[in-house]
Amino acid sequence: MASTTVYRLISARISPMVELTRWLFERQGLAFREEAHVLGFHVLATLPAKGGLHVPVIVTPDGAVWKTARDILDGLDAAGPPGRRLLGEKELAGC
C-alpha cells in the first residue's frame, strides 16, 4: 500500500458495506488496520469511537470519524491519489 498513514476500520465480518469499504481502501492504495468484531458486540468499539451503532466506522489518522456511507465515500475519494478519484476527477458545480 502506498500510504504511510493508517486508517482504523471498525467492522463486523458479515457486512457487505464493510467488504466494499475494504475494497475501496485497497483500490485507493490507503493503509488501514481492521478491527473485526462479532455482530452485536461491534458497538463496544463503535460507540467509544463516536461512530454510532452501525459498521463500518473509519477513524482517520487525524482523528476524524467517518460513520456513514457518504462520509466514507467522500473521505476515501479525497484521500486517494490523483487520477483515482471515486466520484470523478472534476468538481461538479453546485454539489
Secondary structure, DSSP 8 states (H G I E B T S, - for coil): ---SSEEEEEEETT-HHHHHHHHHHHHHT-EEEEEEE-TTTTHHHHTTTT--SSS-EEE-TTS-EE-SHHHHHHHHHHHS-TT--SS-SS--TT-
